[in-house]
Amino acid sequence: MMKSRATNFVVCLILIFSFLVISSFIVVRYVLCSNVWPIEISKEIFSLPKINDGKLYFGASNGIFYSVDIETGKMNWKKSGFEEINSNAVVYNNKVYFKNIYGKVFCLETNNGSKKWEKDIKGSIANIGPKIIKNSIFISSKNQLIVLDPKNGDLLNNYSFEGEGCDFSWNSQGIAIVINNEIDISDSNIEGKGLISFFKYNISKPIWQVDLGGLNFGSIVCDEKYCYVGARNGKLYALNIENGDIVWQINANNMFSFRKGIVWADGFIKKQGEKLIFSVNHQNIEEPSLLLCVSKSTGKMLWSIETPTSIWGEFIVIKNMVIAITEDRQILTSNLDTGDFKLHKILPEDERGEFAGLITNNRYIFISGADGYVRRFLVDDIIKENQSKRGAP
């Protein structure tokens, strides 16, 4: 009888311990998933939300522009009739500015979404939204970089060139813009000529121009000394801000463990102290991608990460981590110093794996994409997930 009671007691302890272990695992997963904050739009979202004053502002391919409360997820307002919106918005002086795919620029009141003005600039094929520089709105378009008055949309200035204006960056000296020419779309490939032109402020002609050797539909980043950019010839460059001379270049074509096709190095770029992080993809989104971390001044490789599928859209750097999202719907977390990384299957399954990328306000991370959702994660939960053993190295 005593032996039977002892046995039952041990069995009970084992059951209780098992229950606690399983429960703790479920709680950890619930905490992570409960902070997934899905806003369903039911149409593709190819723009990143703009975070401002506790609200998100973004447009979708259904032609609707949204304002959402960050904490509650409640819709503050939504306005329709903008056709299709694929570019990021910018907020300035209680107004939100954005562009649709047909080249129309809109200004709405942030408090209620009422339209203040619209301007038809036409001609731009890139999904580059407006940016605020020196209290004015700058927008890239065909053959010119346009400057508008944020109050009424009146034309203030323009910078002239030949070609399709794409992304641009600036410093205290002037503005560098990516220009694509001779664009040929055939056989599922996009070929053409990419250039960088640098303009001094209020001078309509560039002081230098550099051939990139390939198109660029990604990003360009400048500081006071250099501009950093990649191209669809698989190369990354640092250009001298004074004259456009190539300071260093990196050939990413041979950096894949198994290269399958055309390498596009015109991904996104982030500056972090003396480090630069680039995303590099293959033309085929189901083929491997790279995250490269290099010295900003010399181009020396510090680390590289290869992922099985494309890295989609913008990535972020926060709390010494690089966080990105891949075409197979995994979140990549990497140590900024070492490049050690994990892939996490946090997002629900979906047939769409294209994303605008990630954006953060240091408390939350927001992800938007072609699956028609904006999702929210706590930064601290992503850090905990990264520290766990469940990520795939």
Phi, psi and omega in degrees: 000316179298320181296320180296319178295319179298318179298315179298322179296316179296317179299318178298318178299317180298316180297318179296316179298316180298318180298317180296318180297312181296318181297318181296322179295316180297319180298316179300314180293324180294318179302317180294311185286332181291341177265005167283123195241074190282127168254117183265124179257335180071010171222157183301141175240110180249014175243149174275139176298146172265126180265125179203124172053047176077014181227156171252140175234127180200158176244166182225173183288353175277002179078015179253139177249137191238148167235125186229139176287129184297319186282313187266339186079004181288138177286117175288312175194162171216142182232136183251177175096016181258016181063253183231129184242118179237003183247158182287152178264167174224145180246136181205127176051049177065022174234149175243135185239138178205169183233142172266178187287350180261008174089013176270134179254136183236148175235122179239152172289133181290333186282329183220357177080007179293141184277129178268316178196165171221153183221129180265109180256339174054167165086347183264129180262350182273151179270053180259120181280173178292155177227150179262120177228126178050047175065021177230163179264124177250134181221130177277143182210186178288124175069006180194152168256118190261142177242123182242153173283121182295341182287321187221357180081006179294146179288124179259324185193168171207152179244125191263144174200180177245117178136187181269115179288135180237225185290157178213156179220165187212164172216196183290342183268326183174203188230133174251132182231142174276134180231128178251139181226163174052043183286126180233116179253109182204150177052042178061021178235155177236116181240160178161196186239126178252139181229159167241128174242140180243127181246135165286149180301134177067015172245119193284344180252145182290148176272341170204160180214138184230134176279126181276343183085005179182163179294161172219116173245017181256226187242162171229142181227133180236148166239199184284345181249320189227160165246139183242132187200156175236174182214169181276021166261007179083013185244150177242144187226150162244125183246137178295127185293337183283321188223356179084003179299144177284117180278316172205160175215153180234129177264108182272358184299326185253019183266351178279144177295330177212097181282131185252337185191211183288132181263126176253113181261017181262052177274217180256158186227136175231135171266136176216095185062235179267011180252151170236138175240128179244147166254136182229130183238165163275163176299318178281123186290345179268007178255166190299156176233167177234145160248123182243133174245123184228164173289131182296324186275329186244342185080006179297133181288128178260319172194163175218148179234134174247128179250154185294330181229178185298143167274123188258130171066201184284142172251171182232160173236121183208136177050047177064023176236142168262129181235128182223173178229142187248166184297333178271020171066035174251148175263126180262130173239133183223142173290126184297328184278323189251337185083000175299135188217163173223155173246132186239128176269081183259323183286148176293157180295144176198150181287343180263131181235015178269136183226149170287337178122208184233153173215152185220154170247019180080343173258316181242156168244132179246139180234131176233151184193186184289349176285356176085018181238151159250123183245150182237134175232146170285133178303317182298327178289324176294322178296316178298318179298320179295325181281346178284175180263009186274341178293153180266114182287000000 
